Amino acid sequence: MTVQFEKLGWVDRLLTLWIALAVGLGMGLPYIPGVSDFLSGATFGGETNIFLVIGLIVIMYPPLIRIDYGRVGQIFKQPKAVLTSVSLNWFVCPWLMTFLSLAVPHNHPELLQGLVLIGIARYIAMVLVWCELAGAEMDLAVTLVLINSVLQFLLYFVYELLIIQIFLPAIDISSDTGSDISIAESFLLVLESVAIYLGIPFALGFGTWVIGQRVLVKTKYTKFANTIGPLALCSLLVVIVVTFAMSGSQMVDDIVSVLLVAVSLILYFLIMFDGSFMLCWKSNLSYGKTLAIAFTAAGNIFELALALVIALYGAISQQALAAVVGPLIEIPVMLLLVLISRWLAGKLEFSGDEANPKNPKP
């Protein structure tokens, strides 16, 4: 059946404009005396900006409180979608990013290393926002996010060792920068990142849902969740402003590196999303499952990649530049993919029972 949508609200339709205004504001803030020093000093743990952490947590909270957690376990009764997602995320994505990096910034080993570390950091954060905008099956999206979080612990170090320390040196690609970091230290870095960017918002979202089911009737809880919804968009804009305010000048000064990273990432996003979308459609998966799988396959958790490259190579390294540029490229590309998905929903025939999916406000 062809999927039909409610029209996006005017706030959602103008999301590109809000993002452009946020970018402009972020680029302009450093020219105000004291702003750069204030943002640079607002950190904990030496490198992590408190505004970005809060923003990323709040971004995830509204989608997470709208999940029906009572149905999440039922997803495993349909293993086809889960196995497809795991295969794409952990067998295809890391190597696709590696070979795209070899094809584009091959003469820039530091950028290549940064891109590889992005490719093996599977999406566990803002994917829920894009899935909600596109009308994906949110119970499945949350399940895939949780599975990726567990696999992140088990496989991130394996791929870092296999690609960065074995494969790239074997083909004579290595950089002069970097420092050794133990497996235990790497594990703790990944644990910390996942705990902050997924654990905290998930605990808040799940806790809110549990309390809401006990205290409020369904209609009142739905009204509460819809009222909280705009926080996700507001937090997204704050994250963009802060990111550009902190890194905009570095990007302007090293525009060639930015362009090389941008080309690699745009190719990666488009290839993974289009390939995953067509694979799921050809496999007769429903529209909701198709979008949940496609968005989780196309995205990456840049917060984790940035934490790792800072620990390995330093905050002002080319590897760190790649991780910083990542979300700035990702946001407009993912928004474009949301719009393309909704357009394809009216053009293609999908199996499944979601004939009229709603479009929750972000």
GIJOVEN-V706730 format. One record per backbone hydrogen bond with DSSP energy under -0.5 kcal/mol. CO is the residue of the C=O (numbers start at 0). NH is the residue of the N-H. If there is no record, write none. Layout:
# GIJOVEN-V706730
((CO	NH) (CO	NH))
This chain:
# GIJOVEN-V706730
((0	349) (8	12) (9	13) (11	14) (13	17) (14	18) (15	19) (16	20) (17	21) (18	22) (19	23) (20	24) (21	25) (22	26) (23	27) (24	28) (25	29) (27	30) (28	31) (30	32) (31	34) (31	35) (33	37) (34	38) (35	39) (36	40) (37	41) (40	42) (41	49) (43	46) (43	47) (46	48) (47	43) (48	52) (49	53) (50	54) (51	55) (52	56) (53	57) (54	58) (55	59) (56	60) (57	61) (58	62) (59	63) (60	64) (61	65) (62	65) (63	66) (66	68) (67	70) (68	71) (68	72) (70	73) (70	74) (71	74) (72	75) (73	76) (74	77) (77	80) (77	81) (78	82) (79	83) (80	84) (81	85) (82	86) (83	87) (84	88) (85	89) (86	90) (86	91) (87	91) (87	92) (91	95) (92	96) (93	97) (94	98) (95	99) (96	100) (97	101) (98	102) (99	103) (103	105) (104	107) (107	111) (108	112) (109	113) (110	114) (111	115) (112	116) (113	117) (114	118) (115	119) (117	120) (119	121) (120	300) (124	127) (125	128) (125	129) (126	130) (127	131) (128	132) (129	133) (130	134) (130	135) (131	134) (135	137) (136	140) (137	141) (138	142) (139	143) (140	144) (141	145) (142	146) (143	147) (144	148) (145	149) (146	150) (147	151) (148	152) (149	152) (149	153) (150	154) (151	155) (154	158) (155	159) (156	160) (157	161) (158	162) (158	163) (159	163) (159	164) (160	165) (161	166) (162	167) (165	169) (166	170) (167	170) (167	172) (168	171) (171	173) (181	185) (182	186) (183	187) (184	188) (185	189) (186	190) (187	191) (188	192) (189	193) (190	194) (191	195) (192	196) (193	197) (193	198) (194	199) (195	200) (197	201) (198	202) (199	203) (200	204) (201	205) (202	206) (203	207) (204	208) (205	209) (206	210) (207	211) (208	212) (209	213) (210	214) (211	215) (216	220) (217	221) (218	222) (219	223) (220	224) (221	225) (222	226) (223	227) (224	228) (227	230) (228	231) (228	232) (229	233) (230	234) (231	235) (232	236) (233	237) (234	238) (235	239) (236	240) (237	241) (238	242) (239	243) (240	244) (241	245) (242	246) (243	247) (246	250) (247	251) (248	252) (249	253) (251	254) (253	257) (254	258) (255	259) (256	260) (257	261) (258	262) (259	263) (260	264) (261	265) (262	266) (263	267) (264	268) (265	269) (266	270) (267	271) (268	272) (269	273) (270	274) (271	275) (272	276) (273	277) (274	278) (275	279) (276	280) (277	281) (278	282) (279	284) (280	283) (284	350) (285	289) (286	290) (287	136) (287	291) (288	292) (289	293) (290	294) (291	295) (292	296) (293	297) (294	298) (295	122) (298	122) (299	301) (300	304) (301	305) (302	306) (303	307) (304	308) (305	309) (306	310) (307	311) (308	312) (308	313) (309	313) (311	178) (313	316) (316	320) (317	321) (318	322) (319	323) (320	324) (321	325) (322	326) (323	327) (324	327) (324	328) (325	328) (325	329) (326	330) (327	331) (328	332) (329	333) (330	334) (331	335) (332	336) (333	337) (334	338) (335	339) (336	340) (337	341) (338	342) (339	343) (340	344) (341	345) (342	345) (343	346) (343	347) (344	2) (347	349) (350	286) (352	354) (353	356) (354	3) (356	5) (357	359))
